[in-house]
């Protein structure tokens, strides 16, 4: 389970929403990879995803609003 302390550890300057979305995406990747390889996970994918972010194996990259607006205008 994603606890408030886990969010604060990963968060940095990003929003909580961004952290939750990033962890959820990574957890889905972990689950899909395990299923594709026929592996049985002992830990839940969300816990593994949180550890990936805490250890620095993955980082949150949030696009800036200015870049998004420029792409929308084109």
C-alpha positions as CSV (number, residue, x, y, z in Angstrom):
1,X,0.0,0.0,0.0
2,X,1.2,3.5,-0.8
3,X,1.6,5.3,2.5
4,X,1.9,9.1,2.9
5,X,5.5,8.7,4.1
6,X,6.3,6.8,0.9
7,X,4.8,9.6,-1.2
8,X,6.9,12.3,0.6
9,X,10.1,10.2,0.1
10,X,9.6,10.0,-3.6
11,X,7.8,13.3,-4.2
12,X,10.5,15.9,-4.2
13,X,9.0,19.0,-5.9
14,X,6.4,17.0,-7.9
15,X,2.7,16.8,-7.0
16,X,1.3,13.8,-5.1
17,X,-0.9,13.0,-8.1
18,X,2.2,12.7,-10.3
19,X,3.8,10.3,-7.8
20,X,0.8,8.1,-7.6
21,X,0.4,8.0,-11.4
22,X,4.2,7.3,-11.8
23,X,4.1,4.5,-9.3
24,X,0.9,3.0,-10.8
25,X,2.5,3.0,-14.3
26,X,5.7,1.3,-13.0
27,X,3.6,-1.3,-11.1
28,X,1.7,-2.2,-14.2
29,X,5.1,-2.6,-16.1
30,X,6.4,-4.9,-13.3
31,X,3.2,-7.0,-13.3
32,X,3.2,-7.3,-17.2
33,X,6.9,-8.3,-17.2
34,X,6.3,-10.9,-14.5
35,X,3.4,-12.3,-16.4
36,X,5.3,-12.4,-19.7
37,X,8.1,-14.3,-18.1
38,X,5.9,-16.6,-16.1
39,X,7.3,-15.4,-12.8
40,X,5.4,-15.4,-9.5
41,X,5.8,-12.2,-7.6
42,X,6.2,-12.5,-3.8
43,X,5.9,-8.8,-3.2
44,X,3.1,-6.7,-4.7
45,X,3.9,-4.8,-7.8
46,X,3.1,-1.4,-6.1
47,X,5.7,-2.2,-3.3
48,X,8.3,-3.0,-5.9
49,X,7.5,0.1,-7.9
50,X,7.8,2.3,-4.7
51,X,11.2,0.7,-4.1
52,X,12.3,1.4,-7.6
53,X,11.6,5.1,-7.1
54,X,13.1,5.2,-3.6
55,X,16.3,3.6,-4.8
56,X,16.6,6.0,-7.7
57,X,16.2,3.3,-10.4
58,X,13.3,5.3,-11.8
59,X,12.6,9.0,-11.7
60,X,9.4,11.1,-12.3
61,X,9.5,13.2,-15.4
62,X,6.6,15.6,-15.5
63,X,6.2,17.7,-18.7
64,X,6.1,21.4,-18.2
65,X,2.8,23.2,-19.0
66,X,4.6,25.6,-21.4
67,X,5.8,22.7,-23.6
68,X,2.4,21.1,-23.6
69,X,0.7,24.3,-24.7
70,X,3.3,24.8,-27.5
71,X,2.5,21.3,-28.8
72,X,-1.2,21.9,-28.7
73,X,-1.0,25.1,-30.7
74,X,0.9,23.4,-33.6
